[in-house]
Amino acid sequence: MKYEAIYADGTREVLLSVPHYDFHWQTLYRLETPKRLPAGTRLVVSGAFDNSLQNPHNPDPSRTVSWGDQSNDEMFADFLRYTEMLTLLTQPRGAFAARGSRVTFSVTASSPTPPIAYQWRLNGTDISGATASSITITNAQSVHEGDYTVAVSDSAEMILSQPASLVVGDPPVIVQPPEAQTVPVGGNATFSVSVTGTPPFGFSWRKGSAVLTNMVQNEATSIFTIFNVRTNDAGNYRVAVTSAFKPTGVASPFTSLTVTGP
């Protein structure tokens, strides 16, 4: 008989395996250390009965056995003892925060023996007064950067959450937007933008509301060039700049491209 745990991610772990069971062995096994199984884990028990001549307890190997009340007949019965334990249902999640913004870390926990107590830590050091299931930083600064964890306890045990990293930076600010261009047919038009803030940045160049892709060079950088300009390239252009500290981005004003004919 074999007991396996199949976790939510599909990995398997053998908890108990008795490949050559003997009727005179013990029938009860206790783990030296209780095994904590996360929510969503499946327990699968598999077994086989030896109905051959090699089984000294088998009175008639020629008979088909469908059920037996004892293990010297045929039986497949597993027994599991378990208890609910203090469990973190959700873990804190890391964050990129714009300087001066508001950041909240939180967890949810369940316990068969409440009440549940919480103590938040920054880089392993207890944060004074941070004893709720969540912690809020109202004015994020560099001093707040680091790994946040929370020690969660009930009357029986204490468990520590996974670390959640906080990184503080400055959102992008466009200090020099793209300038208008006048280019003859067949020429090249180059737009550029200057940005301050905490890199890396992402750049999305657009003509009107359409995102530019194949027709431009370096469309993911602060400079892009339209080669061999045609009359239908004339129009209004802008760039949206994003970063981890402002995922929604900041957009430049529209600027024009004028194409002159021969």
C-alpha positions in Angstrom: 0.0 0.0 0.0 1.2 3.5 -0.8 0.0 7.0 0.3 0.8 9.9 -2.0 0.1 13.7 -1.7 -0.6 15.4 -5.0 -0.2 19.1 -4.7 -2.1 21.9 -6.5 0.9 22.4 -8.9 0.8 18.7 -9.9 3.9 17.6 -8.0 3.6 14.3 -6.1 5.2 13.3 -2.8 5.1 9.8 -1.3 4.1 10.0 2.4 4.2 6.3 3.1 5.1 3.2 1.1 5.0 -0.4 2.2 5.9 -2.3 -1.0 6.4 -5.8 0.7 3.8 -5.8 3.5 3.8 -8.8 5.8 0.7 -9.7 7.7 2.7 -9.9 11.0 3.9 -6.3 10.7 2.4 -3.3 12.3 -0.7 -1.8 10.7 -0.3 1.7 12.1 2.3 4.3 11.1 2.7 7.8 12.6 4.8 10.5 10.9 7.6 11.6 13.2 6.7 15.2 12.3 3.1 16.0 11.3 2.9 16.8 7.6 1.4 20.2 6.7 -0.6 19.9 3.5 -1.7 23.1 1.8 -5.3 23.6 0.7 -6.1 21.9 -2.6 -3.8 18.9 -1.9 -5.2 15.5 -2.9 -4.4 12.3 -1.0 -4.2 9.2 -3.2 -3.9 5.7 -1.7 -3.0 2.7 -3.9 -2.6 -0.9 -3.0 -2.5 -4.5 -4.3 -3.4 -7.9 -2.9 -1.3 -10.9 -3.4 -3.6 -13.7 -4.5 -0.8 -16.1 -5.5 0.7 -19.2 -4.0 3.4 -16.9 -2.5 0.9 -15.6 0.0 1.0 -18.0 2.9 -2.3 -16.6 4.2 -4.2 -17.3 1.0 -6.2 -20.5 1.4 -7.1 -20.9 -2.3 -5.2 -19.0 -5.0 -7.5 -20.4 -7.7 -10.5 -18.5 -6.4 -11.5 -15.0 -7.4 -11.6 -12.8 -4.4 -13.8 -9.7 -4.6 -14.1 -8.8 -0.9 -12.8 -9.8 2.5 -13.5 -8.6 5.9 -9.9 -9.1 7.1 -6.4 -8.5 5.7 -5.8 -12.3 5.4 -8.8 -12.4 3.0 -8.8 -9.4 0.8 -9.5 -5.9 1.9 -8.5 -2.4 0.9 -9.1 0.0 3.7 -7.0 3.0 4.5 -7.3 5.2 7.6 -6.0 8.7 7.9 -5.8 10.8 11.0 -5.7 14.6 10.4 -6.4 17.8 12.2 -7.0 21.3 11.0 -4.1 23.6 11.8 -3.3 27.3 11.6 -3.2 28.1 7.9 -2.3 31.1 5.8 -5.0 31.2 3.2 -3.3 34.2 1.3 0.2 35.4 1.4 1.4 39.1 1.2 2.3 40.2 -2.3 5.3 42.3 -3.3 4.9 45.8 -4.7 6.5 48.6 -6.6 5.3 51.8 -5.1 5.7 55.4 -6.3 7.4 57.6 -3.8 4.8 59.1 -1.4 2.1 56.7 -2.3 0.1 54.4 -0.1 0.9 50.7 0.1 -0.9 47.9 1.9 0.3 44.3 2.6 -2.2 41.8 4.0 -2.8 38.1 4.7 -5.8 36.0 5.6 -5.5 33.1 8.0 -7.7 30.5 9.6 -7.3 28.5 12.8 -9.3 25.9 14.7 -8.2 27.5 17.9 -8.6 31.3 17.6 -7.9 34.0 18.4 -5.2 34.6 15.7 -2.3 37.1 16.5 -0.2 38.9 13.9 3.2 40.6 14.0 4.6 42.2 10.9 8.4 42.4 10.3 10.6 44.4 8.0 13.8 42.6 7.1 13.3 40.3 10.1 12.7 43.0 12.7 9.3 43.5 14.4 7.5 46.6 13.4 6.1 48.3 16.4 2.3 48.4 16.5 1.9 46.3 13.4 -0.3 43.6 14.9 -3.2 43.4 12.5 -3.8 41.1 9.5 -2.7 44.0 7.2 -0.1 46.8 7.4 -0.4 50.1 5.5 2.4 52.5 4.6 0.8 55.9 3.9 3.9 57.7 2.6 6.2 55.2 0.9 9.9 56.3 1.0 13.2 54.5 0.4 13.4 53.8 4.2 10.4 51.5 3.8 12.0 49.3 1.2 12.8 45.7 2.1 11.1 42.3 2.7 7.9 42.3 4.7 6.8 39.2 6.5 4.2 38.5 9.2 4.4 36.0 12.1 0.9 34.5 12.5 0.1 32.6 15.7 -2.7 30.9 17.6 -2.8 29.0 20.9 -1.0 26.1 19.3 1.7 27.3 17.0 3.3 30.1 15.0 4.0 30.2 11.2 5.8 32.8 9.2 4.5 34.2 5.9 6.5 34.3 2.7 8.4 37.6 2.2 6.9 40.4 0.1 9.4 42.9 -1.2 8.7 46.6 -1.4 10.6 48.7 -3.9 10.0 52.5 -3.9 10.8 54.7 -6.9 9.7 57.7 -8.8 7.1 57.5 -11.6 8.1 58.7 -15.1 7.8 62.4 -15.8 8.1 63.7 -19.4 10.4 66.7 -19.3 10.9 67.1 -23.1 8.0 65.9 -25.3 8.5 65.0 -28.9 8.8 68.0 -31.2 6.9 68.7 -34.5 8.5 67.5 -37.7 8.3 68.7 -41.3 9.8 66.1 -43.7 9.7 65.8 -47.5 8.4 62.6 -49.1 11.1 60.0 -49.0 12.9 61.5 -46.0 13.2 60.2 -42.5 11.2 61.6 -39.5 12.7 61.1 -36.0 10.8 61.8 -32.8 12.4 61.6 -29.3 11.3 62.1 -25.7 13.2 62.9 -22.5 12.0 61.3 -19.2 13.0 61.5 -15.6 12.1 58.9 -12.9 13.2 55.5 -11.8 14.0 53.2 -14.8 13.5 51.0 -16.6 10.8 52.7 -18.8 8.6 51.4 -21.5 7.7 53.5 -24.5 4.6 53.1 -26.7 4.6 55.4 -29.7 1.3 56.1 -31.4 -0.2 57.9 -34.4 -3.5 59.1 -33.2 -4.9 56.1 -31.2 -3.0 53.5 -33.2 0.0 51.9 -31.7 3.0 52.0 -34.0 4.9 48.7 -34.6 6.4 47.5 -37.9 6.8 50.9 -39.5 9.1 52.3 -36.9 12.6 51.6 -35.6 13.1 51.3 -31.9 9.4 51.8 -31.0 10.2 50.5 -27.5 12.8 53.2 -26.8 12.8 57.0 -26.3 13.6 57.5 -29.9 11.9 56.2 -33.1 12.4 56.9 -36.7 10.0 56.6 -39.6 12.1 55.8 -42.7 11.1 56.8 -46.3 8.2 58.9 -45.2 5.0 58.8 -47.3 2.2 61.4 -47.5 -0.1 59.1 -45.5 2.4 59.2 -42.6 1.4 62.8 -41.9 -0.6 63.2 -38.7 -0.4 63.6 -35.0 2.0 61.5 -32.9 2.5 61.0 -29.2 4.3 58.6 -26.8 3.1 56.8 -23.6 5.8 56.1 -21.0 5.3 53.4 -18.4 7.3 51.9 -15.5 6.8 49.6 -12.6 6.0 52.7 -10.5 3.3 53.9 -12.9 2.0 50.9 -14.9 -0.9 53.0 -16.4 1.7 55.3 -17.9 2.0 59.0 -18.7 1.3 60.3 -22.2 3.0 63.2 -24.0 0.9 65.9 -25.8 0.2 65.2 -29.5 2.8 66.6 -31.9 2.5 66.8 -35.7 4.3 65.3 -38.6 3.9 67.3 -41.8 5.0 65.7 -45.1 5.8 68.0 -48.0 5.5 66.8 -51.6 8.1 67.0 -54.4 
